[in-house]
Amino acid sequence: MWSQRFNRLVLGNEVEPTVALLTELLAEVQRRAIHLATMQAATLRPNTDFPWIVLVVDEWAEIGAVGDNKERLQINTLLRRYLSLGRAVGCTAILCTQRPTSDVIDVGTRALTTHRFALKCGDRHQAEAILGVGAFVPDQLRSATPGRALWSDGGPASAVQFYNLTDEQIPSVLHSAFL
């Protein structure tokens, strides 16, 4: 349903397509950085020539499970470089996982993510793996409201509300969002 909005899609957890995509994204980051240097500016504002690029990883744990140790290290290194270099040139990422544990969400990569959302965490340890140690008040996890989440930009967490859309509602939201 969302595929029309994607420029490129890698399905599954295969090493070669994942490495190829991350390598292409880093090349684009470098291209934008060179352009930014010619402008003598610190940040490249997205425009028609340089639109936002958002890497969406639906199931971050799969990246850590792909290939052998050397291949996983290569993928994680490429992802970290994209996260650390892309922010200034309109390239960002949304990393999702159903298993927010410290072995899935390594501290180095988490530190490079600007905004973090914790949805329906089972306990303090899962929330801390996403948000960072001490970033939330335990009572914030106990909300019975569907779509309740915790958001942090590196500081203390704040409660936010997401809304669940039916499959039938999504096309009209997409249409109105891009008019």
NORJOUR-V325137 format. One record per residue. N is the residue number from 1. SS is DSSP state (h for helix, s for strand, l for the rest). PHI is phi in whole degrees, -180 to 180 (none if undefined). Layout:
N&SS&PHI ; N&SS&PHI
//
This chain:
1&l&none ; 2&l&-95 ; 3&h&-59 ; 4&h&-63 ; 5&h&-85 ; 6&l&-90 ; 7&l&-87 ; 8&l&-147 ; 9&l&-136 ; 10&l&-113 ; 11&l&-101 ; 12&l&83 ; 13&l&-125 ; 14&l&-84 ; 15&h&-64 ; 16&h&-59 ; 17&h&-65 ; 18&h&-67 ; 19&h&-63 ; 20&h&-62 ; 21&h&-64 ; 22&h&-64 ; 23&h&-66 ; 24&h&-63 ; 25&h&-64 ; 26&h&-66 ; 27&h&-63 ; 28&h&-67 ; 29&h&-59 ; 30&h&-64 ; 31&h&-60 ; 32&h&-68 ; 33&h&-64 ; 34&h&-64 ; 35&h&-62 ; 36&h&-60 ; 37&h&-63 ; 38&h&-71 ; 39&h&-86 ; 40&l&53 ; 41&l&-128 ; 42&l&-93 ; 43&l&-138 ; 44&l&-93 ; 45&l&-79 ; 46&l&-57 ; 47&l&-151 ; 48&l&-66 ; 49&l&-80 ; 50&l&-132 ; 51&l&-72 ; 52&l&-56 ; 53&s&-120 ; 54&s&-122 ; 55&s&-85 ; 56&s&-110 ; 57&s&-112 ; 58&s&-94 ; 59&l&99 ; 60&h&-57 ; 61&h&-60 ; 62&h&-67 ; 63&h&-63 ; 64&h&-76 ; 65&h&-105 ; 66&l&-82 ; 67&l&62 ; 68&l&-91 ; 69&h&-58 ; 70&h&-65 ; 71&h&-68 ; 72&h&-63 ; 73&h&-62 ; 74&h&-61 ; 75&h&-64 ; 76&h&-65 ; 77&h&-66 ; 78&h&-62 ; 79&h&-63 ; 80&h&-61 ; 81&h&-63 ; 82&h&-60 ; 83&h&-63 ; 84&h&-76 ; 85&h&-95 ; 86&h&-75 ; 87&h&-55 ; 88&h&-73 ; 89&h&-122 ; 90&l&76 ; 91&s&-121 ; 92&s&-136 ; 93&s&-145 ; 94&s&-119 ; 95&s&-110 ; 96&s&-118 ; 97&l&-153 ; 98&l&-92 ; 99&l&-125 ; 100&l&-79 ; 101&l&-120 ; 102&l&-65 ; 103&l&-77 ; 104&l&-89 ; 105&l&-103 ; 106&l&-74 ; 107&h&-59 ; 108&h&-62 ; 109&h&-71 ; 110&h&-58 ; 111&h&-63 ; 112&h&-85 ; 113&l&-84 ; 114&l&-73 ; 115&l&-118 ; 116&s&-128 ; 117&s&-119 ; 118&s&-113 ; 119&s&-107 ; 120&l&47 ; 121&l&-79 ; 122&l&-75 ; 123&l&-158 ; 124&h&-59 ; 125&h&-65 ; 126&h&-66 ; 127&h&-63 ; 128&h&-68 ; 129&h&-63 ; 130&h&-89 ; 131&h&-88 ; 132&l&107 ; 133&l&-66 ; 134&l&76 ; 135&l&-86 ; 136&l&-144 ; 137&l&-99 ; 138&h&-52 ; 139&h&-63 ; 140&h&-65 ; 141&h&-79 ; 142&h&-95 ; 143&l&-69 ; 144&l&-90 ; 145&l&-74 ; 146&l&-61 ; 147&l&83 ; 148&s&-75 ; 149&s&-143 ; 150&s&-111 ; 151&s&-124 ; 152&s&-143 ; 153&l&-108 ; 154&l&108 ; 155&l&-102 ; 156&l&-60 ; 157&l&-79 ; 158&s&-125 ; 159&s&-77 ; 160&s&-133 ; 161&s&-121 ; 162&l&-107 ; 163&l&-117 ; 164&l&-86 ; 165&l&-105 ; 166&l&-77 ; 167&h&-57 ; 168&h&-70 ; 169&h&-79 ; 170&h&-61 ; 171&h&-57 ; 172&h&-70 ; 173&h&-67 ; 174&h&-60 ; 175&h&-62 ; 176&h&-72 ; 177&h&-71 ; 178&l&-114 ; 179&l&-84
//
